[in-house]
C-alpha cells in the first residue's frame, strides 16, 4: 500500500532521510533504514575533503533550526567506503553531491553511480561558499549546465534539488527538466537566516548566516511543490517541515511522490519514520486509498 515508484526505482514507502541529517556514515544511515525509512540520501559530498565552517554551526529558533555547516565532508574516496556498507536490500540509496563546475559534478557521478540507486545534485545550499550551492540553483543557465553535465555521465536517475530562494521556482524547475533531470526534490533550506545572541551582541553562527529548516518552512515547501507540479512532467520529492503523516499527505496531494525528513529526527528521534508509516497506512485505509499513486496531485483536481 505504501510503495511508491520514482523514475523506475521502487521505494517500500514514501519516506526517506533528507541530506544533511545523519547521512555522514553507514552506521547512522543503516539505523535510519531499519527505523522505517524507504530510502536515505547521504550528506552532500564533493570530490575533495572539505572542512566546512567552525562551530557553532546550528542554532534553534522558533519553528525550526538555522544551520551553516559549510558542506563539510571527507571527499568522495572516503565516502565511497561508507556507501559500500549501506544495507541496500529493498532499500534505496541516494548520493547527494556538490561541486563548483560541470566537470566536478560529472566526475562525481562517474565515481559513485555504481554504488547507489539515484544521485541528487545539491545546487541549492543557501550558506555554501562562493561557487557552490544556491549560486548555481538561482541561475537558469548554471542549473542547465550542471544538470546536463551530470546527465551526460549518468546511468542512474538524476535528481536536482531546488532552492526556494528564487523569484520563480517553476522557471528553475523547467530549466532542470529541459536539461534532462529525471526528478526534482524541493525545497532546500530557506534563507539565509540569522540569530543574534543579545548577551554578546553577535550572531550565534560562526558563519553568521545559515539556512532555515523545520516546521516553519513547510507551507512554503507545499506551495512550491504545488506550483512546480503544474509546470513540469517529471516526478517530485517534497522536503521541508515533515513531522507527521498529515504533513506527508499534504505533500503528496500537492504533487510529490515521496518526502524527505530531516529536522524532525532531531526533535522526534528516528522513530518518526515508523510512526508516520503506521499513521499514513491508517489514514489511507480510512479514506479508501489503495496506493500512493491514487493520491499524488489530487489537490489539483
MINU-158360 format. One record per residue: x, y, z of N, C-alpha, C, O in turn. Coordinates in steps of 0.02 Angstrom, whole numbers, plus 50000, padded with zeros to 5 digits. Layout:
! residues N
XYZXYZXYZXYZ
...
! end
This chain:
! residues 301
500414993950000500005000050000500435006350000500255011249967
500985006250037501395012250044501945012949990502295017949989
502015007949947502535008149897502445014049849501875015949833
503005016849826502975022149776503565021149729504095018849749
503455022949666503975021949615504185028749587503775032849566
504835029949588505105036149561505645034549510506165031749527
505515036249448505995035049393506185027649388506755026049372
505705023249401505845016149396506165013149457506285007149460
506295017249507506575014849571506005014049621505645018849635
505925007949647505365006749693505575007649766506075004849789
505185011749801505275012849872504735009049910504155008849888
504925005949966504435002150005503925006750038503375004550055
504105013050048503645018150074503905024850051504465025350028
503505030150058503695036650029504145040950074504215046850061
504445037950126504855041850172505595040550161505805034750154
505985045850160506705044950156507065050250198506795055550213
507675048550216508095053250252508315058750205508535057450149
508265065050229508495070750189509245071550197509535069450247
509565074450147510285075650150510445080350208510085085150221
511005078850243511235083450294511105081250365511425083850411
510655076450376510495074050443510655066650446510345062650411
511125064650488511305057650498511505053950434511435047850430
511755057650386511945054550323512685054350310512905053650253
513085054850364513815055250356514155048450355514715047850329
513825043350384514155036850387513645031250380513045032250389
513895025350364513465019650350513065017450411512475015650404
513355017750470513005015350529512375019350543511855016550560
512415025950538511825030050550511305029250495510705029250509
511525028650433511055027750378510705020950382510115020450368
511075015750402510765009150411510265009350468509745006050465
510415013150520509955014050576509305017250553508765015150573
509365022250510508775025650483508355020650442507745020550447
508685016650401508325011750359507975006550403507405004650388
508305004250455507994999350500507425002450539506984998950565
507425009050544506895012550582506275013950540505785016650565
506295012050475505685012550435505715017050374505215017650338
506285020050361506345024150300506375019750239506665014350240
506065021950184506105018250122506745019450084506935015650040
507095024850102507725026550070508105031750111507825034850155
508735032550095509145037550128509515041650075509725039050024
509595048150090510015052550050510625054150092510555056350150
511215053250065511825054550102511905062050116511575066150084
512335063650162512565070550168512915072450104513245068150073
512855078650082513175080750020513935080250025514235082350074
514235077349973514965076749973515245079049905514885079349855
515885080549906516225083349848516815078949828516935073749859
517175080949776517755076949754518285076549807518555071249821
518445082349838518985082649887518705084049956518165087049962
519055082050009518825083650076518725091050086519095095150059
518215092850126518075099850139517915100750213517485097150239
518255105350247518165105950319517515109250342517285108050398
517215113350298516605116850319516755122550367517325124750373
516245124850401516315130450448516475127850518516325122050534
516775132150558516915130250628516275131150669515825134750648
516245127850727515665128550771515635135650801516145139050807
515015137750818514385134250811514115134550740514165139550705
513815128850718513545128350651512785127550649512475127750596
512475126550707511755125550711511465129250771511765129250824
510875132350762510545135750817509795134750810509515135250756
509465133450867508745132650867508405139550865508635144250897
507855140050828507445145950826506715143750829506575137850822
506265148450840505555146650840505365143650773505475146650720
505085137650775504855134450714505365130350676505225127750622
505975129750704506475125750668507175127050691507295128850748
507655126050646508355127350660508665131250602508415131050546
509205134750617509615137950565510295134550567510585133950621
510545132350510511195129050510511635131750454511405133750401
512275131850468512785133450419513375128750430513865130450462
513295122650404513815117550412514405118850365514975117250380
514235121850307514765123350259514955117550215515505117350187
514485112750208514595106950163515225103050181515585100650137
515355102350246515925098450268515835091150248515285088350254
516375088050224516345080950205517045078350194517515082250184
517135071650196517805068750191518045067650119518595065150109
517645069550069517835068450000517585061849973517435057250012
517525061249907517185055549877517535048949891517205043949902
518195048749890518545042449900518395039449969518275033449975
518395043650020518215041250087517475039550092517295034750126
517055043450058516335042250063516135035850029515665032550050
516495034049976516335027749941516395021749988516025016849980
516845022150036516915016650084516285015950127516095010350145
515965021550142515335021350180514765018650137514355014750161
514745020750075514215018550029514215010950022513685007850016
514795007950023514845000750015514554996950074514394991050069
514485000350131514244997050192513494997850202513214995250251
513155001450158512435002550165512064996050149512214992850099
511584994250191511184988250181510624989950132510104992650152
510724988450068510294990850015509714986249996509304988049955
509684980350025509144975750007508464978850022508304980350079
508054979749970507394982949975507424990149998506904993150013
508024992950002508094999950021508395003949964508745001149922
508255010349962508505014649909509055019249937508955022549989
509625019349904510185023549924510295029049872510375027649812
510285035249896510365041049852510975044949875511025046749934
511435046349830512015050349846511875057649831511635059349777
512025062049879511965069249868512665071949854513125071049894
512755075149796513415077549777513395085049762512875087849745
513985088149769514025095249751514715096749723515195093149736
514755102049684515385104249655515335111449632514805114549640
515865113949604515875120949581515845121449505515695126849479
515975115949471515985116049397515625110049369515525105049404
515425110449306515105104649274515565098549275515335092849283
516215099649267516685094149267516705090549334516765084449337
516655094349389516665091349455516035086949465516085081349491
515465089549446514845085649452514895079349409514705073849432
515135080049349515175074449303515635068949331515475063049327
516205071049358516675066249386516375062649447516465056649456
516025066449489515715063549548515195058249528515165052949559
514785059849478514295054949454514635048549434514415043049452
515175049149395515545043249373515835039249430515875033149427
516045042749483516365039449540515875035249581516055029949606
515245037649588514795034349637514195030749607513855027149643
514055031649543513415029049518513365021449521512815018749522
513925018049522513905010749528513735008349598513625002449609
513725013049646513615011249716512935013449743512765011849799
512555017049702511925019949726511365018749676511485016549619
510745020249697510165019349654509985025749616509725025449561
510125031549647509975037949618510505042949643510855041649691
510555048649609511015053849630510635060549634510285062449587
510705063949690510395070449699510935075849693511445075649727
510805080749649511265086249639511085091949687510545094749683
511545093449733511435099049779511655105449744512245107249745
511175108849714511305115249681510925120749717510725125749686
510815119749783510335124249817510505126049888510085128749923
511115124549912511295126149981511355133649990511745136849955
510965136650037510965144050043511555146950082511625153050085
511975142650112512525145350152513205142650128513695142850165
513215140250066513845137450040514315143150020514115148850010
514955141350015515455146249994515355147849920515015144249884
515655153349899515565155749830515705150149780516185146449786
515265149749729515355144849677514975138449687514955134149643
514675137649747514315131449762513585133149777513385138949782
513185127849783512515128549810512055133049772512005132749711
511705137449809511175141449780511415146249726511025148549685
512065147749725512315152049671512225148549604512195151749552
512195141849606512045137949545511285137649535511035139149481
510935135649588510215134449583509785140549574509185139949561
510075146449582509705152649571509785155049499509475160049480
510185151649460510305153549391510065148149343510255142349349
509635150049297509395145149247509975142449206510015136449193
510425146849185510985144749142511435139849178511625134649151
511625141549241512065137149279511725130549295512035125249292
511085130849314510715124749330510695120149269510805114149275
510555122949211510515119049150511195115749135511225109949116
511725119649142512395117049127512585111349173512855106249150
512445112149238512635106949287512225100649277512495095149277
511565101449270511135095549260511325091849196511355085649195
511445095549143511635092449079512275088549086512335082949059
512765091349121513405088049130513315081549169513605076349152
512915081849222512795075849262512445070549222512625064649226
511955072549182511575067749141512015064549087511905058749069
512505068249061512945065549010513315059449036513475054848998
513465059349101513835053949131513395048649162513605042949171
512785050549180512365046349224512075040249191511855040349134
512095034749229511735028649212511195027049262510845022049257
511115031449312510585030949362510185037449359510435042449334
509575037449386509165043549384509495049349422509805048449474
509425055349393509715061449422509155065749451508665067449416
509225067549515508765072049549509095078749557509665079149580
508755084149540509015090849553508645093749613508025094049613
509025095749664508715098549724508685106149718509195109449708
508075108849723507955115949709507935120249771507745118049825
508145126449763508105131349816507465135449811507245137049756
507165137249869506575141649868506775148949863506345153249854
507415150349867507655157249870507755160149800508295162349782
507215160049762507215162549693506565166349681506095165749719
506555170249627505955173949610505395169249587504825170149607
505575164349546505075159749518505375152749515505775151249470
505185148449561505475141749564505265137449505505625132849486
504695138949474504485135049416504945136049357505045131549316
505235141949352505705143349298506325138949304506565136149254
506595138449365507165134149377506975126849366507365122949338
506385124949389506155118049383506115115949309506355110549290
505825120249268505755118649197506445118449163506545114449118
506895122649185507575122649158507925115949173508245113049129
507855113549235508155107149254507845101449215508195096849194
507195101649206506855096549166507115096549095507255091349066
507165102449066507425103148997508135100448991508335097848938
508515101249045509225098949044509285091449053509825088649046
508725088149069508735080849074508625078049143508665071949152
508505082249194508385079649261507815074649260507305075849227
507895069049294507385063849297506865065249351506305062749348
507055069349400506635070549459506875077049492507445079149482
506435080149530506615086149568506445085049641505925082249657
506885087349686506715087549757506695094849778507125098749760
506185096549817506085103449838505665103649902505145100349908
505935107649949506435112949941507035111749986507005107950035
507595115049970508145115350016507975120650069507435123550068
508425121850115508285126450170508145133550145508385135650092
507765137050185507555143950169508065148850198508345147650251
508165154250163508605159250193509025162950142508845163650084
509615165250165509905163950231509545167550288509245172850278
509595164550348509315167450407509865168650459510435166550451
509675172050513510165173650565509835173950633509255175750640
510225171950685510025173050754510595176650790511175174750783
510425181750828510925185750863510885184350938510345184450968
511455183150968511505182351040511515189351072512005192951064
510985191051107510925197951132511375199251193511465204951212
511645193851223512095194851280512785197151258513125200751294
512985195051199513645197051173513595201251110514105203451083
512975202451088512855206751029513215204250967513505208150929
513185197650957513495194750897513055189150869512695185950907
513085187950803512725182250775512965175750808513555175050824
512505171050818512675164750850513115160350806513615157550829
512925159650743513295155250698513975158250680514035164250671
514465153950674515135156450655515125159550585515495164150571
514685156950542514615159650475514135165550473514025168550420
513845167250530513335172550537512665170550507512155171050540
512675168350444512055166750408511995159150398512495155650394
511375156750396511265149650383510585148450352510185153050345
510465142250334509825140350304509345137850357509535134250402
508705139750350508205137650400507815131550376507605131150318
507735126850422507325120950409506835120050466506875123550516
506375115350459505905113950513505195115750496505035117450439
504755115450546504035116150536503845122650501503375122850462
504205128050516504015134650491504055135150415503715139350385
504475130950383504545131650310504075127250271504045127650210
503695122950306503265118150269502755121550223502685119350166
502405126850244501925129950197502245132450133501935132350080
502865134850138503225137150078503395131150035503325131449974
503625125750066503795119750028503185116849993503225114949935
502625116650028502005114049998501805118349937501625115649885
501835124849945501665129449891502115128449830501885128449773
502765127549843503235126549788503115119949752503145119649691
502995114649791502845108149759502215108749717502195106249660
501705111949743501075112849707501185116449640500935114349588
501565121849643501695125849582502115122049531501975122149471
502635118649555503085115049510502735109049479502865107349422
502285105849517501915100149490501525102049427501465098049381
501275108149426500895110449367501345112749310501115113949254
501995113449324502455116249274502895111049239503145112349185
502985105149270503425100149241503075093349236502535092349262
503395088849201503115082049190503565076649219503515070849199
503995078449266504425073449299504215073049372503925077649399
504375067349405504155066449475504495071249523505045073749511
504145072549579504385077149630504455073549697504085068949713
504945075849736505035073649805504965079949849505305084949837
504525079549899504405085349942504875085350002505005080050032
505135091150020505585091850077505425098350114505325103650084
505395097950181505315103950220504775103450273504185104150257
504965102350335504495102550390504045096550398503495097250426
504245090750374503835084750381503945081750451504495079750469
503405081650491503435079050559502935073350571503035069350617
502405073050532501895068050544501555066050478501705068850425
501095061250483500775058650422500375064050386500315063850325
500095068750423499705074050391500155078350345499945080450291
500755079550367501235083250326501385079450262501415082350208
501475072850268501625068650210501045068950161501145069650101
500435068250186499845068350143499785075050107499615075250047
499925080450141499915087050108500395087250049500215089549995
501005084950059501495085050005501265080649947501335082549889
500995074649963500775070149909500185073249871500165073049810
499705076049907499135079249874499375085149831499065086549779
499905088549852500165094249813500535091949750500625095849703
500755085449749501085082949690501715078849700502005076449651
501935078049762502545074149775502395066649776501855064549797
502865062649753502805055349756503135052449818503035046649834
503535056549851503875054449913504085060749950504035066349923
504315059950011504545065650050505205063850084505365057950094
505585068950101506195068150139506105071250208505775076450215
506405068150258506335070350328507025071650357507475067550352
507105077550389507745079250418507675081850489507815078350537
507465088150496507445091450561507015087650611507185087550671
506475084450589506035080750635506405075250673506225073650730
506935072450643507315067250677507645070050739507715066550789
507865076350736508185079450793507695080450850507875080350909
507065081550833506555082850884506185076550906506015075850964
506055072050859505625066250872506015059650877505745054650900
506645059650855507025053450854506895049450790506465051250751
507275044150780507205040050719506545036450716506345033950664
506185036150773505535032850775505025036450732504485033750718
505185042550711504715046350671504515042750607503955043450583
504975038750579504835035250517504295029850526503815029650488
504375025550575503885020150585503215023050607502695020450588
503225028250647502605031450669502215034250610501615033250604
502565037850566502225040750508501965035250462501405035750438
502365030050450502135024650407501495021450433501025020250395
501475020150497500885017150528500275021750522499735019550503
500375028050539499815032850536499585034050464498995034950451
500065034150418499895035250347499475029450321498995030450285
499665023350338499285017450316498585017550346498105015850311
498515019550408497855020150440497435025350404496835024350393
497735030950387497385036250351497135033750284496565034950265
497565030350247497385027850181496815022850185496355022950144
496845018350235496295013550244495645017050261495115015350235
495685022050304495095025650325494765029450267494155029850262
495195032250223494945036350168494825032250104494545034750056
495035025850104494915021650046495435022049992495305020049935
496025024750007496565025049958496945018349958497145015950011
497035015449900497365009049895498105009649879498475004749886
498325015549857499025016449839499215023849843498795028249843
499875024949847500125031849846499955035049778499795040949775
499995031049725499845033649658499165037149655499095042349623
498675034349688498005037149687497975044149719497525048049705
498465045649761498455051749800498855057449770498745063249786
499335055749727499805060749702499445066249662499125064849611
499495072449685499255078249648498495079349650498245083549613
498135075749693497405076449688497145083049715496555084549705
497565086949748497355093649768497265098249707497005103749714
497495095949649497445099949589496785098649551496605102449507
496435093349569495825091449533495255096349547494705095449520
! end
